[in-house]
Amino acid sequence: MVARAAAALLGLLFLASLIFVGVVCAAFAIDSALVNAVGVAGAAAITALLFLAGPVLALLIFAMRRPRESLFMSMLSSGTSPLAAILGAGALGLAEAFLKKKRRRD
């Protein structure tokens, strides 16, 4: 069992390193092709923009696609959570402190 887990981990690391080397080689090829046209710094900036635009765009699409309930609201809505009682008591205490009429001492 341990040998299979170790072999799976080793295979996963091997595949990850192959993907990493492939991405680095592609970035180097794009960078080398752009160096003569825009210079070293410009080629590096364009290559970085090309390789960062895809994941950022995918992240934005997935973030906008499914609406999420906030963690705070989900904790408050669950009936078994003691956090709701604590936060409710705190909110009532704040409301009492701010809405309490101040008496003047003459």
Secondary structure as the mmCIF struct_conf table of DSSP 4:
data_model
#
loop_
_struct_conf.conf_type_id
_struct_conf.id
_struct_conf.beg_label_comp_id
_struct_conf.beg_label_asym_id
_struct_conf.beg_label_seq_id
_struct_conf.end_label_comp_id
_struct_conf.end_label_asym_id
_struct_conf.end_label_seq_id
HELX_RH_AL_P HELX_RH_AL_P1 VAL A 2 ARG A 65
BEND BEND1 ARG A 66 ARG A 66
HELX_RH_AL_P HELX_RH_AL_P2 LEU A 71 SER A 77
TURN_TY1_P TURN_TY1_P1 GLY A 79 THR A 80
HELX_RH_AL_P HELX_RH_AL_P3 PRO A 82 LEU A 99
BEND BEND2 LYS A 100 LYS A 100
HELX_LH_PP_P HELX_LH_PP_P1 LYS A 101 ARG A 105
#
